[in-house]
Every structure is written in structure tokens, then in C-alpha cells.
Amino acid sequence: MPELTRTRELGVLIVDDEEPARMLLREMLERQPGYRVVGEAADGFEAVRLAAQSSPDIALLDIEMPKLDGFEVAELLDPSVAVVFVTAYDHYAVKAFEVHAADYVLKPFRAERLAEALTRARERVGGPRADPGALSAAAREQQGGHRTRIAVRDGARVHVIPVERLDLAESQDDYVVLRSEGKKFLKPQTLSSLAASLDPARFVRVHRSYVLNLDRILSIERYAKNSHVAILSNGSRVPLSRGGYARLRALLDGDASTRSKA
């Protein structure tokens, strides 16, 4: 840990949907030398907005919150922010450490326990944190097995895309471009990790650079020997690799078979 981080005052963002919990954290922090509260948020949207404005070093995050849960908020924070989850539920602990949280504090807690967590967070500030794929997996599990929505940060704003409105995802270096209802959103994540978080009965990897929503496919056309493209309802033409074409045909044929038996 750099000497400057070891000694300087660190900014802390408090995120909890219950006001008494925020008040308790603020009171405890005020008694801890070396830390100052730079913002308090009651939901995930407000947390992301305040984080963009105040650039906290540490975020104390509840997990079960309306609008965005704690894992989704962590996914949208700057990677330099050290995350401490503060929650009343112990069953998220494994996931929290899988995403490299600095600590996991169970409510109710004593001031000494919070001080310990802050010390661990101080050592993590500016250091490595979980890759977006691990955070995406945690958010997926929180949503019940497959992602039902994808949160994307645009400066201080957050866009939430229900997966049923996602047309396709396209790889762009270490980012994915999400296309939905005529709009494009850029998210720092690999296409492989995004694909792993989506329902494979609805989304298919058709190319190393593309994942498609099956509901958006109008037709499949051949454009050269052993080469095909998918035509989407928005007019997009998406190339299919040989393996992607085989996966797509298997899913479409299976879906047609299911409908014929119904």
C-alpha cells in the first residue's frame, strides 16, 4: 500500500436503504480518525451518482436494496474503490469475497468490527478488485440464476436494460456494446462473461464477437459457401461462425419442435 494511502484521510460513501443504519455508520465513522463521509445514498442509483461526484476511496454497501442491489452497485463503481459489504445476511459472504470485497460486516456490529473493516479497506484502496465478470456472476446469482437486467453506468447516470429488451451484445476489446431499442450502451466486461450470465435458452453466442437474443432473429441467410448471417428485427445483419450457426440452428429447431408438440 502506498505511504500516501496509508496516512491520508480517506473518503467513505455509505449506501443503505435504511436511514437508521446510515446514521449508525456515520456516527461510528465520525469517531474513526482518518476517514470522512463524502456521501450517503438510500439506493443504488443515488450511490452511483454520488460516487461519480465525490470519488470515494471506500464504499460501505448494503446488499439487499431496491432498484440496484449491492453487487450491481459494486459492478458500476470505479475499480479503485475498496468495497465493504455491510448486511444483516450471512449467506452472501462467499460471493462477497469471490468479488474481492475488502471485508464483509454482519449487522449488528460493534465499532471495533467496523474499524477492522476500514483498516482492511484502506489496504485495498487503488489495488486490484474483481474483474467485471465475477461481479456480473454475483449479480446474476442475486437475480435468481440468470440476469434479468443489466445495469450500465454513463457518467453519473445509470441505465438499466431488462434482458428481454436486449437485441444483441457485441465484443469491443475489454468492453461489450449492448444494443437495445435502437440505443447503444458500452459496458466494461468481456463478451464471454456476459454470455455466461444470460439464459442460454434465450441468448446464444453466434460468433466470437456477438451474442444474440433469439427473439430478435427474423431469418438466417447464406451469403457465401458455408457462411451465414442472421437478420434481426431491427434490420441488423450479424455474421454467424460455423459453430455459432450450429448452436443457433439447434436452439431454433428445438424451439420449433417444442411448439409443434404443444
Backbone bond lengths (Angstrom), bond angles and torsions (degrees), N, CA, C in turn:
res aa  C-N    CA-C-N  psi(-1)  N-CA   C-N-CA  omega(-1)  CA-C   N-CA-C  phi
1 M - - - 1.463 - - 1.525 109.02 -
2 P 1.350 119.26 128.22 1.458 121.69 178.89 1.529 111.39 -57.14
3 E 1.337 116.08 146.65 1.464 120.03 -178.34 1.514 111.90 -59.92
4 L 1.353 116.94 -34.30 1.460 119.88 179.71 1.526 110.81 -62.64
5 T 1.333 116.88 -42.45 1.463 120.39 178.69 1.519 111.06 -67.80
6 R 1.347 115.93 -31.73 1.449 120.35 -178.28 1.529 111.87 -67.05
7 T 1.330 116.88 -28.33 1.464 119.92 -171.88 1.526 114.31 -113.94
8 R 1.304 119.18 -25.84 1.462 119.46 -172.97 1.519 111.95 -75.89
9 E 1.340 115.38 160.35 1.460 121.30 175.95 1.525 109.13 -72.86
10 L 1.326 116.24 132.10 1.463 121.12 -177.22 1.524 111.20 -106.33
11 G 1.323 115.76 140.67 1.458 121.48 177.74 1.518 111.16 -85.60
12 V 1.322 116.18 136.41 1.469 121.83 -176.48 1.528 109.39 -122.43
13 L 1.324 115.30 131.85 1.463 121.89 174.40 1.525 108.38 -103.43
14 I 1.341 116.90 127.48 1.460 123.17 179.50 1.527 108.55 -102.45
15 V 1.342 116.25 126.63 1.462 120.39 -178.95 1.527 108.84 -130.27
16 D 1.312 115.79 111.97 1.468 121.32 178.69 1.520 107.62 -159.48
17 D 1.328 117.41 137.48 1.466 119.12 -177.14 1.526 112.57 -80.05
18 E 1.347 118.15 -5.46 1.462 121.01 179.08 1.527 109.62 -106.67
19 E 1.329 115.82 121.34 1.461 120.45 -176.61 1.529 113.17 -60.12
20 P 1.351 120.82 -41.99 1.468 119.36 178.43 1.532 112.38 -58.86
21 A 1.328 116.98 -36.23 1.463 120.28 179.02 1.531 110.53 -66.61
22 R 1.332 116.71 -40.37 1.479 119.87 177.79 1.527 110.33 -65.28
23 M 1.318 116.60 -41.59 1.464 120.43 -179.95 1.531 111.37 -61.94
24 L 1.332 116.11 -42.46 1.466 120.01 179.50 1.525 110.87 -63.42
25 L 1.310 116.52 -44.85 1.467 119.79 179.12 1.522 110.85 -62.29
26 R 1.328 116.22 -43.04 1.467 119.52 179.95 1.526 110.73 -62.11
27 E 1.330 116.68 -44.38 1.473 119.86 179.97 1.527 111.25 -62.43
28 M 1.313 116.88 -41.73 1.466 119.77 179.18 1.520 111.44 -66.55
29 L 1.336 116.23 -39.04 1.463 119.87 -179.60 1.523 111.40 -67.07
30 E 1.313 116.34 -35.12 1.462 119.63 179.99 1.532 111.86 -64.03
31 R 1.326 116.04 -20.95 1.459 120.10 178.15 1.535 112.58 -95.13
32 Q 1.338 115.58 0.74 1.459 119.89 -179.99 1.529 109.87 -102.42
33 P 1.335 118.92 114.67 1.467 119.53 178.23 1.528 110.64 -67.54
34 G 1.327 115.50 142.68 1.461 120.10 176.41 1.505 114.93 96.36
35 Y 1.357 116.43 3.74 1.463 120.37 -178.97 1.526 109.93 -137.43
36 R 1.318 115.96 147.70 1.461 120.60 175.34 1.521 108.71 -141.51
37 V 1.304 115.86 143.82 1.462 121.04 179.30 1.531 108.65 -79.98
38 V 1.334 116.90 123.04 1.470 120.45 179.94 1.523 111.60 -103.90
39 G 1.328 117.17 -4.99 1.457 119.19 178.18 1.515 111.51 176.20
40 E 1.344 115.22 155.31 1.459 122.18 176.12 1.524 108.08 -132.14
41 A 1.319 115.65 132.95 1.459 120.39 -178.30 1.521 110.09 -129.13
42 A 1.335 115.35 143.36 1.455 120.93 -179.85 1.522 112.31 -100.13
43 D 1.330 117.74 -6.56 1.461 120.45 176.92 1.527 109.23 -153.35
44 G 1.320 115.58 171.29 1.454 120.61 -174.74 1.507 114.67 -65.42
45 F 1.328 117.94 -38.09 1.466 120.43 179.61 1.526 110.51 -61.91
46 E 1.319 115.12 -46.73 1.462 119.72 179.67 1.531 110.16 -64.26
47 A 1.318 116.82 -36.09 1.470 120.52 179.30 1.515 111.46 -61.48
48 V 1.315 117.01 -45.85 1.470 120.85 -179.27 1.519 110.22 -65.95
49 R 1.330 116.82 -40.46 1.471 120.33 179.02 1.527 110.54 -62.41
50 L 1.336 116.88 -46.59 1.459 120.32 -178.89 1.521 111.42 -67.31
51 A 1.330 116.93 -36.08 1.463 120.08 178.76 1.526 110.78 -63.57
52 A 1.336 116.89 -38.74 1.457 120.27 178.80 1.530 111.35 -67.04
53 Q 1.327 116.52 -31.83 1.459 120.84 -177.82 1.527 112.83 -83.59
54 S 1.336 116.93 -36.56 1.461 119.66 -170.15 1.522 114.55 -107.23
55 S 1.337 117.56 -10.49 1.470 122.55 178.87 1.531 111.98 47.71
56 P 1.325 118.45 64.56 1.466 120.53 -179.15 1.519 111.47 -68.48
57 D 1.320 115.71 157.23 1.458 121.32 173.07 1.522 110.89 -89.14
58 I 1.346 115.66 -32.42 1.455 122.48 -176.01 1.523 108.90 -132.30
59 A 1.317 117.06 141.04 1.466 121.76 173.71 1.520 109.13 -121.54
60 L 1.330 115.87 125.67 1.463 121.99 173.37 1.528 106.64 -97.58
61 L 1.334 116.69 109.07 1.459 121.20 -170.36 1.521 112.38 -114.63
62 D 1.327 115.92 127.50 1.450 120.40 164.47 1.531 106.42 -72.67
63 I 1.319 117.93 164.00 1.470 119.92 -178.83 1.521 111.41 -104.77
64 E 1.318 117.95 -53.74 1.452 120.16 -178.45 1.524 109.90 -85.14
65 M 1.348 114.26 101.13 1.464 121.17 -178.78 1.518 108.78 -137.93
66 P 1.330 117.86 157.53 1.462 120.05 175.42 1.521 111.00 -72.92
67 K 1.324 114.90 160.94 1.474 124.13 176.02 1.522 112.10 72.96
68 L 1.315 117.97 -67.38 1.463 122.31 174.79 1.516 108.19 -131.78
69 D 1.326 117.31 137.80 1.459 118.56 176.67 1.529 110.03 -86.10
70 G 1.328 115.76 175.31 1.457 120.22 -174.87 1.514 114.01 -61.97
71 F 1.325 117.66 -35.69 1.465 119.99 179.38 1.528 110.89 -68.45
72 E 1.328 116.94 -37.48 1.464 119.80 177.30 1.527 110.79 -66.85
73 V 1.330 116.84 -39.49 1.467 119.52 177.06 1.521 109.84 -62.51
74 A 1.336 117.21 -45.97 1.464 120.25 179.30 1.522 111.26 -58.93
75 E 1.325 116.06 -36.39 1.463 121.34 179.56 1.528 111.53 -63.41
76 L 1.343 116.55 -28.35 1.457 121.12 -175.44 1.523 113.43 -96.27
77 L 1.332 118.14 -9.53 1.456 120.71 -179.79 1.522 111.11 -77.06
78 D 1.326 115.43 157.74 1.461 119.95 173.81 1.526 109.09 -59.48
79 P 1.333 118.58 138.10 1.470 120.49 -177.73 1.523 114.27 -60.40
80 S 1.328 118.25 -17.99 1.465 120.34 -179.78 1.526 112.51 -76.13
81 V 1.341 117.46 -14.80 1.467 121.21 -177.53 1.529 109.69 -77.25
82 A 1.316 116.93 128.31 1.466 121.56 175.24 1.522 108.97 -82.77
83 V 1.322 116.59 129.47 1.459 121.72 -175.03 1.523 110.84 -105.57
84 V 1.328 115.73 130.67 1.463 122.66 170.73 1.531 106.88 -120.56
85 F 1.317 117.01 120.29 1.464 120.23 176.45 1.526 108.83 -85.39
86 V 1.331 115.68 131.55 1.463 122.45 179.67 1.531 106.58 -124.12
87 T 1.319 116.87 109.33 1.461 120.28 -170.29 1.523 111.34 -148.36
88 A 1.317 115.58 161.89 1.463 121.08 177.49 1.523 112.23 -90.73
89 Y 1.342 117.17 -0.16 1.461 120.67 -173.91 1.526 110.74 -115.09
90 D 1.330 115.44 128.29 1.460 118.53 -177.33 1.522 113.64 -86.83
91 H 1.350 118.60 -12.51 1.465 119.56 -173.87 1.525 113.93 -78.39
92 Y 1.336 118.22 -1.05 1.464 119.76 174.75 1.529 112.75 -95.66
93 A 1.318 117.14 -0.10 1.465 120.49 -171.21 1.526 112.27 -59.89
94 V 1.326 117.00 -46.49 1.470 119.43 -178.26 1.522 110.59 -60.12
95 K 1.341 116.32 -46.13 1.461 119.29 178.97 1.523 111.30 -61.26
96 A 1.323 116.13 -38.77 1.466 119.83 -178.29 1.519 111.19 -60.85
97 F 1.316 117.61 -43.26 1.453 119.59 -179.06 1.528 111.85 -78.11
98 E 1.339 117.26 -23.67 1.463 120.02 173.72 1.532 110.98 -64.77
99 V 1.326 116.71 -29.88 1.464 119.98 178.02 1.527 111.52 -95.60
100 H 1.341 115.93 17.13 1.469 122.74 173.76 1.521 113.22 63.09
101 A 1.325 117.02 36.47 1.464 119.13 172.29 1.524 108.62 -61.94
102 A 1.322 116.20 146.31 1.467 119.85 179.35 1.518 110.91 -66.71
103 D 1.338 116.67 -34.19 1.460 119.77 179.57 1.524 108.83 -164.89
104 Y 1.334 114.40 170.32 1.460 122.74 -178.02 1.526 106.49 -138.37
105 V 1.319 116.76 108.76 1.461 122.13 -173.52 1.527 109.58 -107.54
106 L 1.318 116.43 123.38 1.463 121.45 -179.98 1.530 110.97 -89.87
107 K 1.317 115.92 133.41 1.458 121.51 173.68 1.522 108.63 -81.28
108 P 1.332 119.42 144.70 1.470 126.51 -7.54 1.531 109.75 -77.97
109 F 1.317 116.35 155.53 1.456 120.64 -177.08 1.523 109.66 -138.75
110 R 1.307 115.34 160.49 1.459 121.53 178.14 1.521 109.65 -95.35
111 A 1.315 115.99 162.59 1.465 120.97 -179.56 1.525 111.13 -59.07
112 E 1.345 116.66 -33.82 1.470 120.07 -179.62 1.535 110.98 -64.42
113 R 1.335 116.39 -35.84 1.471 119.67 179.33 1.516 110.90 -68.78
114 L 1.327 116.94 -39.41 1.457 119.70 177.29 1.523 110.41 -65.68
115 A 1.331 117.35 -40.52 1.461 120.84 178.60 1.530 110.93 -60.04
116 E 1.316 116.21 -39.35 1.468 120.72 177.57 1.530 110.74 -63.49
117 A 1.333 115.87 -42.79 1.463 119.91 179.51 1.527 111.41 -65.12
118 L 1.319 116.96 -39.39 1.466 120.44 178.84 1.517 111.57 -64.90
119 T 1.326 116.79 -37.93 1.466 120.44 177.35 1.525 110.28 -62.70
120 R 1.333 117.12 -43.00 1.459 120.24 177.68 1.524 111.16 -65.18
121 A 1.330 116.14 -39.08 1.458 119.65 178.97 1.528 111.02 -65.79
122 R 1.322 117.33 -39.24 1.465 120.86 179.01 1.528 110.51 -58.23
123 E 1.329 116.18 -37.69 1.459 120.40 179.77 1.518 112.41 -70.32
124 R 1.331 116.55 -19.81 1.469 121.26 -178.09 1.524 113.68 -95.00
125 V 1.325 117.56 -15.75 1.475 120.28 -174.31 1.519 109.99 -56.06
126 G 1.336 114.90 126.99 1.457 120.26 178.54 1.508 114.25 78.76
127 G 1.337 117.45 -3.45 1.456 120.98 -178.58 1.515 111.86 -92.17
128 P 1.345 116.93 -172.78 1.466 120.11 -177.50 1.515 112.07 -69.01
129 R 1.327 115.07 143.19 1.444 120.79 174.67 1.513 108.54 -129.49
130 A 1.299 118.17 175.95 1.463 121.06 -177.23 1.523 111.03 -58.73
131 D 1.323 115.79 147.11 1.454 118.85 173.79 1.524 108.03 -70.24
132 P 1.349 117.58 157.18 1.464 120.19 -177.54 1.517 113.26 -57.22
133 G 1.331 116.71 -27.44 1.455 119.66 179.81 1.519 111.92 -63.84
134 A 1.322 117.07 -41.24 1.466 120.37 179.46 1.525 110.47 -66.52
135 L 1.323 116.51 -40.17 1.457 119.78 177.60 1.528 110.86 -66.79
136 S 1.331 116.09 -38.15 1.461 119.98 177.68 1.520 110.62 -63.63
137 A 1.336 116.94 -39.88 1.457 120.66 178.44 1.525 111.01 -64.03
138 A 1.335 116.35 -39.58 1.464 119.74 178.60 1.525 110.63 -65.31
139 A 1.334 116.51 -42.13 1.465 120.15 178.08 1.527 110.49 -64.65
140 R 1.335 116.08 -37.35 1.472 120.29 178.18 1.522 110.33 -61.69
141 E 1.325 117.25 -47.21 1.457 120.67 -179.68 1.526 110.98 -63.58
142 Q 1.322 115.81 -36.46 1.462 120.08 178.93 1.525 110.76 -64.59
143 Q 1.337 117.15 -28.99 1.459 121.54 -178.69 1.531 112.58 -90.08
144 G 1.327 117.05 4.27 1.454 119.34 172.07 1.514 116.33 102.41
145 G 1.321 119.61 26.29 1.464 121.33 174.49 1.505 113.38 118.32
146 H 1.328 118.45 -47.12 1.466 122.75 175.73 1.516 107.69 -130.97
147 R 1.316 115.54 149.08 1.459 118.68 -179.51 1.517 110.12 -64.38
148 T 1.320 115.49 133.80 1.458 121.20 174.65 1.524 111.06 -102.29
149 R 1.333 116.01 -13.32 1.465 121.27 179.45 1.529 107.60 -154.22
150 I 1.319 114.74 157.37 1.461 121.10 178.14 1.520 107.45 -128.91
151 A 1.330 116.90 123.10 1.458 121.39 179.30 1.524 109.59 -95.90
152 V 1.324 115.70 134.56 1.458 121.81 -178.47 1.524 108.15 -129.68
153 R 1.326 116.05 133.58 1.469 120.29 179.42 1.522 109.83 -94.63
154 D 1.319 114.91 135.65 1.463 122.58 175.36 1.521 106.91 -130.25
155 G 1.340 116.66 88.58 1.454 120.43 -173.01 1.516 109.27 66.57
156 A 1.330 116.62 -121.83 1.465 120.51 178.91 1.524 111.92 -92.17
157 R 1.329 116.74 -1.66 1.466 120.14 -178.61 1.519 110.61 -96.87
158 V 1.331 115.55 153.81 1.454 121.92 176.24 1.523 108.31 -123.56
159 H 1.324 115.57 128.61 1.457 121.12 173.33 1.523 107.63 -106.48
160 V 1.315 116.50 131.76 1.462 121.35 177.01 1.521 107.97 -111.58
161 I 1.321 115.86 119.38 1.459 121.88 -177.11 1.533 109.02 -106.22
162 P 1.330 118.96 110.65 1.471 119.34 171.87 1.526 108.73 -61.60
163 V 1.319 118.37 136.11 1.463 119.51 -172.52 1.527 111.84 -62.93
164 E 1.343 118.08 -27.42 1.459 118.30 179.33 1.534 112.11 -67.34
165 R 1.340 116.92 -15.83 1.470 120.34 177.80 1.530 112.42 -97.20
166 L 1.314 116.91 1.38 1.461 120.99 179.36 1.522 109.32 -82.20
167 D 1.346 116.94 122.89 1.464 121.25 178.23 1.520 110.62 -80.85
168 L 1.327 115.65 -51.69 1.454 120.22 -179.69 1.516 109.90 -161.34
169 A 1.314 115.03 163.87 1.463 122.06 173.62 1.514 107.62 -125.01
170 E 1.324 115.81 136.89 1.463 121.48 -176.61 1.520 110.06 -124.56
171 S 1.314 116.85 134.18 1.454 121.88 179.42 1.524 110.74 -74.03
172 Q 1.338 115.18 137.38 1.457 120.94 176.38 1.526 107.58 -145.35
173 D 1.338 115.52 88.29 1.462 122.63 -174.57 1.539 109.67 58.01
174 D 1.337 118.17 -122.14 1.463 120.73 180.00 1.527 111.88 -92.28
175 Y 1.310 116.75 17.86 1.460 122.23 -179.66 1.526 109.39 -122.86
176 V 1.337 114.34 164.43 1.451 119.74 167.69 1.519 107.77 -121.76
177 V 1.319 115.58 141.89 1.462 121.97 172.54 1.524 106.69 -98.37
178 L 1.320 115.70 119.09 1.458 121.65 179.31 1.520 108.46 -98.95
179 R 1.319 116.60 125.53 1.462 121.12 -179.61 1.524 108.87 -110.81
180 S 1.325 114.15 122.78 1.459 119.79 -176.55 1.517 109.99 -147.45
181 E 1.320 116.76 122.90 1.469 123.10 174.69 1.524 111.71 50.67
182 G 1.315 116.26 45.86 1.458 121.88 176.34 1.513 115.20 79.66
183 K 1.333 118.61 3.53 1.462 121.76 -179.79 1.520 110.20 -115.64
184 K 1.344 115.51 157.32 1.455 121.92 178.85 1.529 109.34 -120.82
185 F 1.324 115.49 138.79 1.461 121.74 179.02 1.523 108.16 -132.29
186 L 1.327 115.94 136.23 1.461 121.46 -178.46 1.519 109.50 -104.46
187 K 1.327 116.08 127.76 1.466 120.84 -176.99 1.529 109.06 -130.15
188 P 1.346 117.98 132.13 1.468 120.02 178.52 1.528 111.06 -75.16
189 Q 1.312 116.07 95.87 1.458 122.35 -177.74 1.519 107.80 -168.05
190 T 1.320 117.56 152.72 1.453 119.53 175.46 1.517 109.71 -82.95
191 L 1.320 115.48 153.84 1.455 119.89 179.45 1.535 110.84 -65.29
192 S 1.331 116.75 -34.83 1.469 120.28 -179.78 1.522 111.47 -62.10
193 S 1.341 116.95 -45.17 1.461 119.26 -178.61 1.527 110.94 -69.53
194 L 1.325 117.73 -35.61 1.461 119.30 176.32 1.520 110.29 -64.56
195 A 1.330 116.71 -46.18 1.463 120.74 -179.24 1.521 110.86 -59.26
196 A 1.333 117.01 -38.34 1.468 120.59 -179.40 1.517 112.30 -66.31
197 S 1.336 117.35 -21.85 1.463 120.61 -177.71 1.525 112.80 -90.69
198 L 1.339 117.50 -7.88 1.460 121.45 -175.99 1.532 111.03 -100.43
199 D 1.312 115.57 158.18 1.458 122.15 -179.61 1.535 109.39 -67.22
200 P 1.344 118.67 116.43 1.468 120.36 -177.53 1.527 113.52 -68.32
201 A 1.313 117.60 -12.79 1.458 119.85 175.90 1.525 111.25 -80.84
202 R 1.329 116.63 -13.93 1.459 120.98 -178.45 1.521 112.63 -114.26
203 F 1.337 116.89 -31.87 1.456 120.83 -176.86 1.525 110.09 -120.46
204 V 1.326 116.21 139.96 1.458 120.32 -177.10 1.527 110.26 -134.69
205 R 1.320 115.76 138.07 1.472 122.33 175.07 1.522 106.83 -80.56
206 V 1.324 117.07 107.03 1.462 121.17 -175.35 1.525 112.66 -99.35
207 H 1.330 115.85 -7.43 1.464 121.19 -175.48 1.519 105.90 -165.49
208 R 1.313 117.85 158.31 1.466 118.50 178.75 1.521 112.09 -60.93
209 S 1.329 116.88 -17.18 1.464 120.31 -177.95 1.518 114.10 -110.71
210 Y 1.348 118.90 0.14 1.467 118.91 -173.39 1.528 112.28 -140.75
211 V 1.331 114.29 140.38 1.463 123.25 166.23 1.520 106.65 -122.19
212 L 1.334 116.92 131.92 1.461 121.05 -175.77 1.527 111.52 -115.55
213 N 1.331 114.13 147.77 1.460 122.02 168.99 1.526 107.35 -83.94
214 L 1.325 117.64 119.04 1.465 121.10 -177.03 1.520 112.34 -56.58
215 D 1.328 117.01 -33.20 1.465 120.24 -177.76 1.520 112.69 -68.23
216 R 1.321 117.71 -13.38 1.464 120.25 -178.37 1.530 113.14 -95.38
217 I 1.315 117.29 -3.66 1.462 120.60 -175.49 1.527 110.16 -85.40
218 L 1.342 115.80 121.52 1.464 121.08 176.88 1.517 111.27 -88.85
219 S 1.339 116.08 -42.34 1.465 119.64 -177.05 1.520 109.69 -161.28
220 I 1.319 115.13 166.60 1.457 122.95 174.07 1.525 107.51 -121.83
221 E 1.313 116.56 129.90 1.466 120.87 -177.57 1.523 110.44 -123.92
222 R 1.313 115.47 147.53 1.457 121.08 173.06 1.521 108.02 -89.96
223 Y 1.339 116.51 133.20 1.457 117.79 177.91 1.518 112.46 -121.53
224 A 1.299 118.46 -6.49 1.461 123.58 173.77 1.513 106.95 -162.11
225 K 1.316 117.44 173.46 1.453 121.23 -179.84 1.529 109.97 -59.60
226 N 1.314 115.66 123.19 1.469 122.64 179.56 1.533 113.53 60.77
227 S 1.336 117.95 21.05 1.464 121.76 178.59 1.526 108.87 -125.09
228 H 1.341 114.97 139.92 1.456 119.47 -177.76 1.525 110.00 -137.79
229 V 1.327 115.22 158.84 1.462 121.94 173.19 1.525 108.36 -129.80
230 A 1.327 114.92 149.03 1.462 120.33 173.16 1.519 108.43 -98.28
231 I 1.318 116.68 133.30 1.460 122.41 176.77 1.522 107.50 -100.73
232 L 1.330 116.27 121.30 1.455 120.71 -177.10 1.520 111.58 -95.22
233 S 1.318 115.81 164.85 1.462 120.84 -178.33 1.514 112.49 -64.32
234 N 1.354 117.95 -22.45 1.467 120.16 177.70 1.524 112.42 -90.00
235 G 1.334 117.50 6.23 1.448 121.99 178.39 1.517 114.84 92.70
236 S 1.310 118.12 -6.62 1.465 120.93 -179.92 1.523 110.42 -66.84
237 R 1.342 114.94 146.62 1.459 122.50 175.41 1.527 107.03 -115.51
238 V 1.310 116.63 118.30 1.463 121.26 -174.60 1.523 109.33 -115.90
239 P 1.343 117.62 123.38 1.469 119.65 179.68 1.529 111.34 -66.96
240 L 1.321 115.35 145.23 1.459 121.94 178.17 1.525 109.42 -113.42
241 S 1.316 116.78 127.86 1.458 119.20 172.65 1.524 108.09 -72.83
242 R 1.323 117.09 168.86 1.460 119.30 -179.63 1.532 110.13 -61.73
243 G 1.343 116.51 -45.47 1.461 119.65 178.17 1.518 112.02 -66.80
244 G 1.342 115.98 -38.54 1.463 119.90 179.00 1.515 112.02 -64.74
245 Y 1.331 116.08 -38.61 1.464 120.42 177.52 1.529 110.28 -62.85
246 A 1.337 116.43 -42.24 1.460 120.29 179.72 1.537 110.89 -64.12
247 R 1.342 116.78 -42.98 1.464 119.60 178.72 1.520 111.15 -64.17
248 L 1.315 115.79 -41.43 1.458 120.25 -179.33 1.518 111.10 -65.10
249 R 1.333 117.38 -44.94 1.458 120.72 179.71 1.528 110.91 -61.95
250 A 1.338 116.57 -40.33 1.459 119.86 -179.89 1.519 111.15 -62.76
251 L 1.338 116.46 -41.87 1.459 119.88 179.38 1.531 111.45 -68.01
252 L 1.334 116.36 -44.72 1.460 119.80 -178.98 1.520 111.59 -66.52
253 D 1.316 117.12 -40.70 1.462 120.30 179.52 1.527 110.38 -67.02
254 G 1.352 115.68 -39.01 1.456 119.31 178.20 1.507 111.70 -65.52
255 D 1.336 116.75 -38.28 1.457 120.95 179.17 1.520 110.26 -66.78
256 A 1.354 116.99 -40.38 1.454 120.84 179.99 1.521 110.40 -65.68
257 S 1.341 116.10 -38.35 1.457 120.78 178.70 1.524 110.93 -64.62
258 T 1.331 116.25 -41.31 1.462 120.74 179.20 1.529 110.97 -62.54
259 R 1.337 115.44 -42.50 1.471 119.07 -179.01 1.528 111.25 -66.24
260 S 1.342 117.59 -36.94 1.454 120.61 -177.72 1.522 112.14 -68.34
261 K 1.351 116.54 -27.26 1.465 120.39 179.43 1.528 112.27 -84.24
262 A 1.336 114.83 -18.43 1.481 118.09 -174.30 1.537 111.47 -71.50
